[in-house]
Amino acid sequence: MPMPSSTLPVTLYSCLLLFLLLLEAPLCPTNATSTSSPKLQIAASPPEVATTVTNPLSELTEVVDHPAPPTLIRPALYIIHTSNFSRPSHFATQEQWYSSLLQSLAANTVAAALTETSQRPFLYTYNIVLHGFATTLTPLEAKRISRIQGVIGVYKNRILELQSTRSPDFLGVTSSDSGVRPPVGESNSGQDVVIGLVDSGIWPESLSFDDSDLLPIGSKWRGTCENGTRFDATNCNNKLVGARFFKAGIVAEGILIDEASEFLSPRDAIGHGTHTASTAAGSEVPGANLFGFANGKARGMASRARIAMYKACWGYGSCSSADILAAMEMAIKDRVDVLSLSIGSNIDAPYYDDPISIGAFAAVRNGIFVACSAGNNGPTESTVTNTSPWITTVGAGTIDRKFPARVTLGNGEVYVGESLYSEMAQGTNMFPLLYVGFCTDDILLPDVIMGKIVVCTEASVATGFYVEAAGGAGMISITGEEQGQVIIVKSFTLPALTVGYIDGKKILSYITSAANPVAELAFGHETIIGENRAPIVAGFSSRGPSYIQPKILKPDILAPGVNIIAAWPTESSLTRLADDPRREAFNIISGTSMACPHVAGIAALLREAHQTWSPAMIRSAIMTTAVTLDNYYRPTVDQSMGVATPFEIGAGLVHFPMARDPGLVYDTSVQDYVDLMCTMNYTKEQISQVVPGIFTCSQLEGGAGGLNYPSFVVIFDNETKSRMLRRTLTKVSKQPETYTARVVNPRPDKVEVTVEPQILDFDDENKLRSYKVEFKSIVVDPTDKGTEYGYVIWENSVHQVKSPVVFMWN
């Protein structure tokens, strides 16, 4: 902040400001929380650093105006949310009103004047995702502006993080499904579907964004390609039809953008956005591979859909909520059909206090399907984020592809792990084994590890650099217990492989029991498809139940997110490490970030096939046709090899061939979502932070679980032994059909499930039919509670409409 004027002594300045703050203190008691005032939900201030921040803000608490020295009061970025109906009539535009709000702050406080509030520009103005603006304020100013009539929300900017070829076939998407190739002279046949991604940018030269045989985008498209560092309109084409960038929020937070390693343009410097964009809608690229691994034809889920990139993430994945909101607003204005956000926080926030939730609601109101990653904080329960019911929340699992490498112990036992090491396919000789544990550079010293195969817990490629530099003969990385048997394959630069947790314990047992433990490593430079069990839920994939609303099942769906190959910037390190000189056109990485664009691409295919479907109908088609068995027709398991639950897989693994023709769908209207928030006892002020304009408020029959959603969560407590939930189905098939109800209930000794009626007849397309399900707890032993799972299924000889059910005894 500026130094005090020379005409005002510093001591007087300090006394005036201290006096001002003391006057304000009673207005904000020290035990205030974010729920005490629906107008102000402010996150804790970030640490004062000038480097990339990767840990998202988590605590949602109201700022307390404690007396403080002037040097501690510094402006921070806030999003000011206003009511579109409260602008005083003497202001011709929203912007004039916003300017007057800031000027009123400067006129009222010495502190505001000394921080030049009235001269601060609007970093963004919003009029679709919400009505308001983003600017820098002190905490005291944020408190004051929240009390002005017409201001319905003040959100402290948050720093969120990115959640980072075989998969189309694994999900049943064939080349002919990926997008209609129209005959010469005919229409685009649906190729005007545009997938917008809010991410780290895009590498336009990648062959995955080649536009061969694509016709120009239709007239409905409003997007453009913005100029910046090494990027202009010539980098776009009939495939990449839009590219914008948003950095004001990151800059306002004091996070430096290193122009030596980052591009002030839509161009991608870290690879994440290029990877997700090509996963969703990359063009077909024959012979794609990484060091010869995963060799084949790379293509996105909707390989002929168009792509629009909205770069809002910088450095190593820092994303400002103000930038994200601006990106989502522009995507809506540009008229994308699908939005994909592989972005999240470590803590889920209430619907009205989550910028992604607010932006997604605006998108859905405009007919845009929104997919978001579930988060990488598994396997702990209730870690799932992006849980608003208008968002399709995607968890991550494996596919049926392995990159095997083998370790042979001195006792003859052989264990198969995975590796992308390729420089010495014949492997190593027998070398001494040394278990180090968590390997750090300060203990990986030549006199300790030279000539040995080092065994580490959860080693990274960087760990391999240290082992190699110290003369280690090789490395074995053991996955942590939380990741279990799911291996995140790594492109090691020395002879090294990763083994699962169970196999790792056996190797450690050998090391501790043998007098002179030795091993040899073998690398076949192989890619094996179809032999391993898949999907398996990744240990890192965040789990339900939702912390915000446990009666809405989250995540919704599972998609491939482990060891996914997709396009990569050819000037970026494969590992994002400065010491890694390797550059390739494709890379193999993992995360729910990789799972999300799979669902976005499939949603684009469904939008192309069913142009009148709402976003909720698309989600329903994806969920009710999902697969819960693996490729060996056994129940899907998690990383511990236990049977996966709906809190891990949602409805199951997305499967496009059946989603294309679901028979029936559960539609959910904007009013249904409003009624849900009313049922959750959100105040009208809180709901207005999500829903613009005038709305009516009703209670859902059966509580929050009564939302017309493609899944059920039933919570029993000491007072409630029975629940009645209603659902309405919409027929989307052409021919008349009759459906019969079937209940899968593995624990009839604990809960009774009754569906009425048992038969639904549908004549015409778009016909609606409703039914009710009664869930009755018959648990006698109060200690025998826990959680159980089942299904409610409507089926005939052609279609099966399957909804997961969760029973919880609270």
JOLINFEN-V739965 format. One record per run of one state. SS is the DSSP state (H for helix, E for strand, - for the rest). FROM is the first residue (numbers start at 1). TO is the last residue. If there is no record, write none. Layout:
BEGIN
[[SS/FROM/TO] [SS/FROM/TO]]
END
This chain:
BEGIN
[[-/1/9] [H/10/25] [-/26/39] [E/40/41] [-/42/42] [E/43/43] [-/44/59] [E/60/60] [-/61/69] [H/70/72] [-/73/75] [E/76/82] [-/83/93] [H/94/108] [-/109/109] [H/110/114] [-/115/116] [H/117/119] [-/120/123] [E/124/126] [-/127/130] [E/131/137] [-/138/138] [H/139/146] [-/147/150] [E/151/156] [-/157/158] [E/159/162] [-/163/166] [H/167/170] [-/171/193] [E/194/199] [-/200/201] [E/202/202] [-/203/206] [H/207/209] [-/210/224] [E/225/225] [-/226/227] [E/228/228] [-/229/230] [E/231/231] [-/232/232] [H/233/235] [-/236/239] [E/240/245] [-/246/247] [H/248/252] [-/253/266] [E/267/267] [-/268/271] [H/272/281] [-/282/284] [E/285/290] [-/291/292] [E/293/298] [-/299/305] [E/306/311] [-/312/312] [E/313/314] [-/315/317] [E/318/320] [H/321/334] [-/335/337] [E/338/341] [-/342/342] [E/343/344] [-/345/350] [H/351/353] [-/354/354] [H/355/365] [-/366/368] [E/369/373] [-/374/391] [E/392/397] [-/398/400] [E/401/402] [-/403/403] [E/404/409] [-/410/413] [E/414/418] [-/419/430] [E/431/437] [-/438/445] [H/446/449] [-/450/451] [E/452/457] [-/458/460] [H/461/469] [-/470/473] [E/474/478] [-/479/495] [E/496/499] [-/500/500] [H/501/513] [-/514/517] [E/518/523] [-/524/527] [E/528/529] [-/530/535] [E/536/537] [-/538/556] [E/557/560] [-/561/563] [E/564/567] [-/568/585] [E/586/589] [-/590/591] [H/592/609] [-/610/614] [H/615/624] [-/625/626] [E/627/627] [-/628/628] [E/629/629] [-/630/634] [E/635/635] [-/636/636] [E/637/637] [-/638/642] [E/643/643] [-/644/645] [H/646/649] [-/650/652] [E/653/653] [-/654/655] [H/656/659] [-/660/663] [E/664/665] [-/666/669] [H/670/679] [-/680/683] [H/684/688] [-/689/702] [H/703/706] [-/707/711] [E/712/716] [-/717/721] [E/722/731] [-/732/736] [E/737/745] [-/746/750] [E/751/756] [-/757/758] [E/759/762] [-/763/767] [E/768/777] [-/778/786] [E/787/795] [-/796/799] [E/800/809] [-/810/810]]
END
